[in-house]
Amino acid sequence: MRISEVSKRFDLTPDTLRYYERIGLLPNVKRNESGNRDYGEEDCNWIEFIKCMRNAGISIEALIEYVDMFQQGNSTIQARKELLIEQRNELYQRIEEMKEVLKRLDNKIDGYEERVIVAEEELKIK
């Protein structure tokens, strides 16, 4: 699959795909006879994984570390699992923080119009 097709499929720019390859997140993308990238299904699986993890807020550095360990083989299975657990725990913490932010926003929104009307009335009186 050409880079333009992969770009559309995953809603990523070709520059982003090239960047992921350059930093080692997409290892071994094959090239066709003309030297153009030829993405296979395994490459697409990696892209889907990377995109999912990035959308969850996982850092590029953590993903690079994971891919590096993956390429080292089965001897890194436990380390990879620990890295994923660590990332899950950080994600859970961010979710809890976002729940608090959401609660605060909900409180601010509840009765907003009434508070604005009261404030405007007070300004008219002065």
C-alpha positions as CSV (number, residue, x, y, z in Angstrom):
1,M,0.0,0.0,0.0
2,R,1.3,3.4,-0.9
3,I,1.9,6.1,1.7
4,S,-1.0,8.2,0.4
5,E,-3.3,5.3,0.9
6,V,-2.1,4.6,4.4
7,S,-2.3,8.3,5.2
8,K,-6.0,8.4,4.2
9,R,-6.8,5.1,5.9
10,F,-5.4,6.2,9.3
11,D,-6.0,10.0,9.0
12,L,-2.3,10.7,9.4
13,T,-0.2,12.9,7.2
14,P,2.5,11.3,5.1
15,D,5.0,13.4,7.0
16,T,3.8,11.9,10.3
17,L,4.2,8.4,8.8
18,R,7.8,9.2,7.6
19,Y,8.6,10.6,11.0
20,Y,7.3,7.5,12.7
21,E,9.6,5.5,10.4
22,R,12.6,7.8,11.0
23,I,12.4,7.5,14.8
24,G,12.0,3.8,14.7
25,L,8.3,3.4,15.5
26,L,7.7,1.8,12.1
27,P,10.6,-0.5,11.6
28,N,11.3,-2.2,8.3
29,V,8.8,-0.6,6.0
30,K,9.6,-2.2,2.7
31,R,10.2,-0.3,-0.5
32,N,9.0,-1.3,-4.0
33,E,11.2,-1.4,-7.1
34,S,10.9,2.4,-7.5
35,G,12.1,3.0,-4.0
36,N,8.7,4.1,-2.7
37,R,7.4,2.8,0.6
38,D,5.1,-0.2,0.3
39,Y,3.2,-0.7,3.6
40,G,2.0,-4.2,4.4
41,E,-0.6,-5.3,6.8
42,E,1.9,-5.7,9.6
43,D,3.0,-2.1,9.1
44,C,-0.7,-1.0,9.2
45,N,-1.2,-3.0,12.5
46,W,1.8,-1.0,14.0
47,I,0.3,2.3,12.8
48,E,-3.1,1.4,14.3
49,F,-1.3,0.5,17.6
50,I,0.7,3.7,17.6
51,K,-2.2,5.9,16.7
52,C,-4.3,4.3,19.5
53,M,-1.6,4.7,22.1
54,R,-0.9,8.3,21.0
55,N,-4.6,9.1,21.2
56,A,-4.5,7.8,24.8
57,G,-1.6,10.2,25.5
58,I,1.2,7.7,25.6
59,S,4.5,9.4,24.8
60,I,6.6,8.9,21.7
61,E,9.5,7.9,24.0
62,A,7.5,5.1,25.7
63,L,6.4,3.8,22.3
64,I,10.0,3.9,20.9
65,E,11.1,2.0,24.0
66,Y,8.3,-0.6,23.5
67,V,9.1,-1.1,19.8
68,D,12.8,-1.4,20.6
69,M,12.1,-4.1,23.1
70,F,9.7,-5.8,20.7
71,Q,12.4,-6.1,18.1
72,Q,14.7,-7.7,20.7
73,G,12.4,-10.7,20.9
74,N,10.8,-12.8,23.5
75,S,13.4,-12.1,26.1
76,T,11.7,-8.7,26.6
77,I,8.1,-9.9,27.1
78,Q,8.1,-9.2,30.8
79,A,9.7,-5.8,30.3
80,R,7.2,-4.9,27.6
81,K,4.3,-5.9,29.8
82,E,5.7,-3.8,32.7
83,L,6.0,-0.8,30.4
84,L,2.4,-1.2,29.3
85,I,1.2,-1.6,32.9
86,E,3.1,1.6,33.8
87,Q,1.5,3.5,30.8
88,R,-1.9,2.2,31.8
89,N,-1.4,3.4,35.4
90,E,-0.4,6.9,34.1
91,L,-3.4,6.9,31.8
92,Y,-5.7,5.9,34.6
93,Q,-4.3,8.8,36.7
94,R,-4.9,11.3,33.8
95,I,-8.5,9.9,33.5
96,E,-9.1,10.5,37.2
97,E,-7.7,14.1,36.9
98,M,-9.9,14.7,33.8
99,K,-12.9,13.5,35.8
100,E,-12.2,16.1,38.4
101,V,-11.9,18.8,35.7
102,L,-15.2,17.6,34.1
103,K,-16.9,17.8,37.5
104,R,-15.6,21.3,38.0
105,L,-16.9,22.3,34.5
106,D,-20.3,20.7,35.2
107,N,-20.5,22.7,38.4
108,K,-19.6,25.9,36.6
109,I,-22.2,25.3,33.9
110,D,-25.0,24.3,36.2
111,G,-27.0,27.5,36.9
112,Y,-24.6,29.6,34.7
113,E,-27.4,31.7,33.2
114,E,-28.9,32.5,36.5
115,R,-25.6,33.7,37.9
116,V,-24.9,35.8,34.8
117,I,-28.3,37.4,35.1
118,V,-27.8,38.2,38.8
119,A,-24.4,39.7,38.0
120,E,-25.7,41.8,35.2
121,E,-28.6,43.1,37.3
122,E,-26.1,44.1,40.0
123,L,-24.1,46.0,37.4
124,K,-27.2,47.9,36.3
125,I,-27.9,49.0,39.8
126,K,-24.5,50.6,40.3
